[in-house]
Amino acid sequence: MSAPTSDREAYLRDGYLIVPNLFSRDEVMAIKAEMVCLLETVRQGILDILEGIFAPNLEFLSDKIVFKAKGTAYGSPWHQDWHYWHGSNKISLWLALDDATPANGCMKLLPGSHTAPIAHKGETAPDETFGIRLKPGEVDESQAVIAEVSAGGGVFFLDLTLHASYPNSTGDDRWAWIGTYRDAKAGVEDYDWAKAREILRGEGL
């Protein structure tokens, strides 16, 4: 349904549109309750694993939904997240919301690559993202581990771990969720973008 002419005129004039009562209060309270329930459901299992493999004091940094559309013709290049996060002590969880396979763009990782930063001097193609990347051929693909997991499976990896992903050639969309965390007592790095950061377990500095 198209917006009323008055809304369109206001949007074109001002560059924004405020819509009171887009949903009813009852509707948004139901949405919020569902979101809180989902977060609480997944949080404890995630934190138990993180505490066991990473640190007892855990801080949430950010999260995002990753949507790899059907027919996405390129995969993520080999890279370390460390270069994007400016050296943070961080661990990520990549959670499959659909079955993840090489055909639909699952992750691949290089064991043992997390010991030090690696210079990233690759160039970004015009139709791709990931401006910080390794050059093609710098990683021995025969040594890579393919993270093929069913929906509900997760991959925990450090910010220095080299990883990449395959293109999605299946004709079906693929969804994943990525949450990022850090050791709350490992350093004093501050990130202006991490507005939602929160100590989830233990204590911080």
N, C-alpha and C positions, 0 to 999 in steps of 0.2 A: 504494500500500500504506500503510495507516495505521500510525502509530507504536505501539510496544508500550504497554500501559496504564501500565507503570512509568515510561516516558519521559514520557508525557503528564502523569502525576501530578507528576513532578519539575519539568517545565516550568511547570505551573500554580502549583506551590508556590514556585519560586525565580524565575520570570520569565526563565529562560534554560535552555539545554540544551547541554551539551558532549558531542560524539559522537566518541570516539576511533575511528580507523581507518574514517572515513567512506568514504575511498578507500584502496587499497593504496599503499604507497610507490612501487612501480613505475608505477602509474597516474598519480600526481601528478607524478612525475619526467618522464613522457611529456608530460603537460599543460604543465609548466613549459618543457620543451625546445621544444615547439611554439610557445609564447608568445614565447620568446626569439628563435626563428628568424623569426617573423613581424615582431617589432619591428625586428630587424636588417635584414630585407628592405626595410621601408618607410623606415627612418630615413635612409639615405644620400640617397635622392632628395629627401626632405623638406628635409634640411639644406642640400643644394646649392641648392635654390630659395631657401630662407630667407637663406642667405649672399649670394646674388646680389641680392635685392630689399630686404633688411632690415638685416642686420648681420653682421660676420665672427665676432663673439663671441656665441654663442647659449646661452641657458639654457632648459631645459624647465621649465614651471610645473605643468601639469596636463593630464589628458585625460579624456574621457568618451564613452560610447556614447550616441547619441541615437536613440531609438526612437519614430517617429511612427506610432501605431497606425492601422489602417484606420478610416475614419470619424471621425478627429479633426476636430471641427467648427470649430475656430478655428486661425488661424495665429499665429505670433509677431508681436507688434506692432513698429512701428518703434522702434528704440532704438540707443544706443551702449553697447558693453560697458564703456567707460571709467567710467560711473557705478556699475557693479557692482563694478569692480576698483579703485575709489578712485584713479583717475588713473594707473594703471600704464602703462608704455611696453610694450605687448604686441601681438603679432600672433597670429592664430588661423588654423588650417587646418581647414576643413570638408571632410571627405572623404566622397564618396558611396559607400556600400556597396551601394546599389541605384541604378538609373537614377533621377535626380531631375528631376521635371517640375513645372510649376505645378499639375497635377492631384493630385500626391501630396505636395505641400508643400515644393517647393524654395525656396531662398533668393532674395531680391531685395535689391539694394544701390543706394545713391544715390551716384553718382560725385561726387568733390570734397567730400564731407561730413566728411572726416577732419581738417580744418584747425583745428577748435576744438570744445570741448564745447558742447552745445546743451541748454538747460533742458528737462527732462522733467517735464511736469505732467499727464500722462494718468492716468486712474483705471483700476484693475484690476477687471474683471468678476468676480463671485463664483466662476465656474467656470473661471477662467483664471489663468495665472501671469504672470510679468514685472511686478513691482510698479513698476518704473521704466520708463516708456514715454512716447512722444509722444502727444499728443491726436490723435484721428482727424481727417484732413484737413490736418495740418500738413506733410505731405510731398506734393509733386507727383508722383503715381504715374506720370505720363507720362514723367518723367525717370529712372525707375528702370531698372536693368539686371536682367534675369531670369537667374539663374544656373542654367540648365538644363544639367545635365551627365550623362553616362553613368556607370555604376558604375565607380569608379576615378578619376573626375575630382575635382579639388579646387578650393576657393576660399580664397585667402589674403586676410585682411583685417585692418586695424588696429583697435585698440580704440575709435577715434573714428569709424570708418566707420559711418554709419547703415545698418542692415539690418533685414530682416523676413523672414517666410516665409508661404507660402500654407497653407490647410487641406489635409488629405488627404481627398479625396473619391473615391478610386479603389476602395475596398474591399479594398486590399492594404496590408500593413504596409510601412513604409519605414525603412531603417536608415542611419545616418551615424556617423562618428567625428569628434570635434573635439579637436585637440591645440592647446595654447597655449604660446607661447614669448615670450621677451623678450630685448632686447639686454643681455647680461650686464655691460656696462660703462656703461650709460646712467644708472644711478641707484642709490640705496641702499635703495629700498623693500623692506621685508621683509613676508612674508605668512605668518602662522601656519598657514594652511590648506594652504600649498604644501609639504607635508612631503616630497614626492618630487622637489622641484626639483633640477636637476643641470645642470652645465655640460656641454654636448654637443660644442661646438666652440669653439676659441679659449680664452680665459681670462676670468675675472671680475675684479671690483674687489679 
